[in-house]
Amino acid sequence: MLLAYIFVLSGALLLYIGAEALVAGASRLAARLGVPPLVIGLTVVSLCTSLPEAVASLFAQFNGGLGNLALGNVIGSNIANIGLILGTTVLIRSVEVHRDIVKREIPILLLVTFLVTFLMMQGDITRFSGGVLLLGLLIYVVYEYWQGSQTPEEDNDVLEVEGPFANIGEQNSSLLILLGLGALTLVFGGYLLIDGAVTLAQHWGVSDRVIGLSIVAIGTSLPELATSVVAALRGNSDISVGNVVGSNIFNLLFIVGGVATVAPIRFDKAAMLGDAMIMILYTCLLWGLCSRRLELGRKSGSIFLGSYLIYMATLFSS
């Protein structure tokens, strides 16, 4: 049991280091490529911080097809990204919300969320459904980079990079190495944290569904938490908010699609659909709060985090 606690603490530390590397590399990469920081946050950073969810869900599929754990990880992570990650981030520091997130990205996220929920209503998520989701991911990435190329040059602010990786070289190779090392550190840290957390959860007699929605979901969402908090503290709110929205889109299209393509996802339909509805409610709440003032402050953070803690308490008491 002591080893499990060590894994959890070591994983959390590696997640923070990986997040610092990702924010630094992504910020510099945005400036070098002339791509808006928002697009980098929605694609590159979101993909990297979604890798722990992908590793955990694939691990569940390869180890007996634990569909409740694999799907619960994705749904729980999306709920945690909004309730826990954004809630904590904006409690620490208010962040501005880019108008494109309200007009374009959150509606896309809501559409994808409804699509995955609809597929869940049909029963098992098949390989064909997984292929459809992966095709949707390809379309989304191409669309985002096309949108980035249409952004006026004056909107592409150069980001000031601070922190332990501030002095990294400006060469493309150095930035790609930094992003790669950041992503690998996140994955390894996520693996250690998940392994330790699942061992503890199973020792306490918690079900696969609850493990997926809580312990594993929070564990695999820590990269988003670390990345968003670090980005907000550095003043890179486009990466902070864009990372959460983009990560939720990637979780649904990339992870559910990829895992279903490997093997059909079989799950407890009655239980998981209720959690999917909560995921939809959180997405609608995010859209509503962002639409009011194009800013998320402490009041919004209290709503997100407070409701998430209530959800966690309900989950463990059920």
N, C-alpha and C positions, 0 to 999 in steps of 0.2 A: 504493500500500500504506500510505503514511503516513496518508492520509485514513481508511482503514479503522480504524487504531489510534485516531485521534482520535474517530471515531464511537463506538467501544467505550467509551472513557473518558468521553466526554460523556454517553452513554446511561446509564452506571452512576451518574453524578452526578445526573442528572434522575430516575432511579428512586428514589434516596434521598430527594430533595426531595418527590417525589410520595407516597412512603410516609409521610413525616412529616405531610403534609397530610391523608392518608386517616385515619391513626390519630387525629389531633386532631379532624377533622370527625366521624368515626364515633363516637368516645367522647362528644362533646357531643350528637350526635344521639340516641344511646341514652338519655342522661339526659333530654333534652327530650321524647322520645316515650314515655318510661316503658317502653321495650323493654329486656330484659336485654342486656348487652353481648355475651353469647354469641351471641344471635340476630343482632345487627348484624355480628359477626365472621363468622358462617356465611353471611350473605346479602349485605349491602351491600359490605363490605370484600372478600369473596371474589369477587363479581362484578367489582369494579373491578380487582383484581389479576389476574383471569383475562383481562382485555381484551388484553394483549400476546399471549397464546397465541392468542386469537381472531383478532387481526390477522394474525399469522404464518401460521396455518393457512389462513385465507381467501386470503391472498396466494399461498400455494402452490397452492391450488385454481384460482385465476384465472390462474395462470401455468403452464399446461400440465398441470394436474391431478396435481401431485406428491403422490400419496396417501401414500407412505412418509414424506415430509417432514411432511405435515399430521398424520397419525395418530401418527407417531413423536414429534412435538412434544408432543402431549397425553400419550401414555404416558410419555415421558421426563420431562415436567414433573411428572407425578404421582409418579414414582419420586424425582425430585429434591426435591420438596416434603417428602417424608418423610425420605429419606436425607440430603440436603444441608441443606435449610432447617431442619427440626426438629433434626437432628443438630447443626448449628452453633448454633442458638438455645439449646438446653439445655446445650451445652458452655459457653456464655457465662454463662447463668443458669438454674438449675433452675426449672421452671414447674409449677404445680399444674394438674391436669386435671379439668375439671368433670365431675361424675358423669353428666350428660346426654350428654356426648360419648362416654363408654364404653357407656352403656346404649342410646343412641338414634342418635347421629350416625355413629359408626364402623360399626355394623351396616348403616346406610343406605348408607354409602360402599362397603362390601363387596358389598352387593346390587347396586348400580349397576355396580361393577367387574366382577362376574360377568356382568351383563347385556350390557355392551359386549363382553366377551370372547366370550360366546356368539354375539353378532351377527357378530363377526369370524370365528368358526368357519364361519359360513354362506357366507363369501366377501365380495364387495363390500358395503359398508354403503350401502344404498339410501336413496332419499328417504323412503320409507315408514318405514324404521327410524329415520331422522333425525327424522321427525315424532313417532314414539313417544317418543324421548328428550326432545324439547322438551316434550311433554305431561308427561313425568315431572318435568321441571324446574319446570313451573308448579305441579304438585301439591306438590312439595317446598317451594317458596317459601311457598305458602299454608299448608302444614302447619307450617312453622317459625314464621310469624307467629301462627298460632293457638296453638301451644305457648307462644310468648312472652306472649300475653295471659292464659294460665292460670298463669303464674309468680307466686308470692306476692310482694307488693310489697317485703317486707323482703329478698328475694333480688336485687332490682334495685339493686345498689350503684352509687353515683355515682362515675364515674371521674375521677381527678385528671389533668388534661392539662398536660404540660410540653413543652419544646422550642420551636422557632422559631415555632410557630403557637399558642402557649398563650394569647395575648392576643386571639385572634379573637373577634368579637362573638357574643353568645348568640342573635341572631335566627335564625329558621329560614332566611331568605334567605341570610344570611352563611354558615351551615353548609352549605347546598346548593351555594353558589358554591365554598366550600373543597373539598367533595367532588368537584365537577365539575372544578376546576382540578387537583386531585390526580390524578384519573383521566386527564385529558388529558396531564398531565406524564408519567405512567407509560407511556401509549401511545406518546408521542413519544420518550421515553427508550428504551423497548423497541424501537421501530422503528430508531433509530440504532444501538443495540447489536447487534440482529439483522443489520442490513445490513452492518455492519462485520465481525461474526463470520462470517457466511456467506461474505463475500468472502475472508476469510482462510482459511476451511476449504476452499473450492473451489480456492484457490491451492495448498493443501497436498495436493490430490487425494483428499479424503475423500468417501465416498458420501453420497447423499441421506438414507438411513436413519440412518447414523451422525451426520450433521449434525443431523437432527431430534431424535434421542435424546440428543444431548450438547450441542453448541454452541447450537442454537436453544432446546432445552429448558431449559438452564441460564440462557440469556439472558432468556427469557420468565418464568422462575421467580424472577428477581432481585427483582421487586416483592414477591412473597411473602416472600423472604428479608429484604428491607429492612423490610417491614411487621411481620413476626413478631419480628425482633430489636429493632426500635424499641419495639414493644408490650411485649415482655418486659422491656426496660430501664426502661420507664415503669411496670412493675408490672401491666400489663393482660394477664394471662395468658389470660383468656377470649378476647380478640381474637387473641392470638398463636397458640394451638392451634386455636381455632375457624376462623381464617383458612385454615390449612393443610388441615384436614378439609373445610371448605366449598369451598375452591378446587378440591380434587380432584373433588368432586361436580359443581361447575360445569363443570370442564374436560371431564368425560365427557358430561354431559347437554347443556350449552349449546354447547360448541365442536364436539364430534363431531356432535351433533344438528343444529346450525346449518350446519356445513360440508357434511354429507351432504344437507341439504335444498337447498343451493345446487347441488350436483352430487354424484353418487354417489362415494364414496371407494374408489378402486381401489388395492390395496396388495399387497406381497409377503406372502402369507398365512403361509408357512412361517417366515419370519424374524420377522415382527411378533408372531405368537402366542407365541413364546418370550419376547419382551419383555413381553407382556401377563401371562404367568405370573409374571414377576418383580414386576410391579406388584401382583398379587394377594398374593404372598408378603410384600411390604413392608407392605401393608395389614393382613394377619394379624399380622405382627410388631408393628405399631403398636398393634393392639387388645390383644395379649397383654401388652405392656409397660405400657400404660396401665391395664389391669385389675388389675395386681398391687398398686399403691399409690396410684393416682389422682395420680401425680406422675411427671414425667420429669426425671431428673437426669443428671449427667455420664456415668454408666455407660451409660445408654440412648443418650445422645448419641454416645458412642464407638462403640456398636454400629451406630447408624444411619449415621454418617459413614464409619466404617471399611469397612463393607460396600458403601457407595456408591462409595468410591474403588476398591475391588476390581472392582465392576461396570464402572466407567468404563475401568479398565485392560484388562479382558476385552473390552470393546466395541471399543476401538481396536486391540487385538492380533488380533482375529478377521478 
